Amino acid sequence: MRIEAEVKKDLWFIGIGCAVLSVLTAIGALLIGEGTLSVLLGCIVGGLLSFGNFFFMTIGIIMALETGSEGKAKRMIRNSRVVRTLIQLGVIALSILFPQVLHWLPVILATFFPRILIGVRAYWKFFRHRNDPVPESASEPSEAWEEEEETDGFENFVRHFAKNPDGAENIDNETKK
């Protein structure tokens, strides 16, 4: 199993982001006067849980893609999701049952950290590139595309539906009469 450089970069981003958000959660708890050891432990366990979930999801997808079989890949991804969800629910249940040891709120908050980070990164990329010029290929269809469209037989196939086979403009003129 080989992990691509782009995937490693995403894993680093999520890992560092989960750590930063866990620290921010702990600081927030300190600011509101709830800075207990169980909250700190909840922040640490929650951050590790959310990063672990993302990490094992990534590894599961990579392994599923390497199988070469669509059915086997779907089963592997589904099984991975079930196991990861059960682990998360188990840790959340433990934090609810034993709040003196592991506070439940930072654990539950941390499950949303990867989604928050992915959304923030998408908005950051959008705002960072919003003033970039649009590539010419994206703004107008190329001449090769138009030539390909002209040689396409679809227009010839649907032309008999038009009242005037010379062009669609005449259909609009007839409907206005």
N, C-alpha and C positions, 0 to 999 in steps of 0.2 A: 504494500500500500504506500503510495507516494502522495504527499500533501503538497499541492501547488503553492507557489509563492503568494499568490493573491489570497488564497485561503488562510495561509499563515498570517498574512497582514490583517485579515478580518478577525482571526482569533485573538491576535494581540490587541486589536482595537476593542473588542468586546471584553477581554480580560482586564485591560487597564480601565476601561469605562465602568465595569462592574466594581472594581476596587474603588474608584473615585466616587461613584454613587453610594457605595457602602460607607465610605468615610463621611460623605455629606449627610447621610442618614444618621450616623452616630453624632455628628455635630448638631444636627437638628434636634436630636433627642436631648443632648446636653443643654441646648438653648431653652428648651421648654421645661427643663427640670426633671427629665426622666432618664438621666445618664447613669443607669445602673449597669451592673456587670451582665445581667441577662439581656439587656438591650444591645450592649456591645457584642456579646456572643451571638445574638440574633443577626446583627449586621454582618459579622464575619461568616457565619454559617449560610446566611441568605445569599451573600455575594458569591461564595464558593458554589452554592447550589445552582444559582442562575448561570454562572460561567460553565460549570460542569454539564448542565443541561445543554447549553449551546455547543460545547465542545463535543459531547457524545452524539448530538444530532449531526454535527458536521462529519464526524468519523463514520457514523452510520450511513449517511448519504454517499460518502466516498466509497465505502465498502459495497453498498448496493449498486452503485454505478459500475463497479468492477466485475459484477457477476455476469453481465452480458445478457441476462434473461429478464424481461420486463416483469413477469409474474414473480420471480424470486426476489427481484429488487423491491417490488411493492410490499411483499411479505416482510422483508428485512426492515424496511422503513416503518411499516406499521408496528412490528414487534418492538423496534427501538423506541417509537413514540409511546407505546403502552408501558414499557419498562421505565422510561424516563418520567412519565406522568405519575406512575405508582411511587417512584422514589420521592418525587416532589411532594405528593400528597402525604406520604409517610412522614417526611420531615416536618411538614406543616402540622400534621396531626400531633406529632411529638411536641412541637412548640406550643400548641394549644393545650395539650394535657399537662405540660410541665412549664408554665410561664415563669416560674421562679428561676429556672435554669436557662431557658431559651425563650426570649420574648417572641411572640407570634407576629407582631406587626412588621418588624424589619424583615422577617423571613418572607412574609407574603409580599411586601413591597419589592423585595429583590427579585421575585419571579418575573416582574415586568421590566427589569433593567435592560435586557437585550433588545426588547421591542422599542423602548425609549431611545436607546443608543442608535439603533438602526434608523429610526425616524428623524432624530436630530442630525445624523450624518446625511440623510437624504436632503433635508432642508438646507443644511450647510452647503452641500454641493450645488443645489439650485441657486441659492443666493450668491455664491461665489462665482458662478458662471452665467448669471442672468444677463450681463451686459456683453458677453462674448458674441462676436458675429456668428450668425447662423451659417453653417457650411453651405456652399453653393449646391451641393448634391442634395441637401435636405430641403432647400427652399423651392426649387423648381424641378420638374421632371426632366431628365436628360433627353437629348435627341434620340439616343439609342432606345430609350423606353418608348418614345412616341413612334419610332419606326417599327418597333416590335408590336406595338398596339395596332398600327395600321395593317400589318401583315396578319394579325390575329383574325381568325375566322369567326369570332363571336359576333362582330357587327354584321357580317353576311348572314349569319344564322338568324339573328333577331330582326333583321331589316324588313322582313315580310310582315311584321307586326305593325309597322308604321304605315300610315295612309299614303305618304309620299316617300318612296324609297330613296330619294335623293338626299334627304337630310332631315334632322329632327326639328329644325327651325320652323318648317312649314306646318308641322303638327300643332305648334303653339298658335300659329296664325289662324288655323282652322277652328280651334277651340274658342278663339276670341270672337268669331263671326256670329 
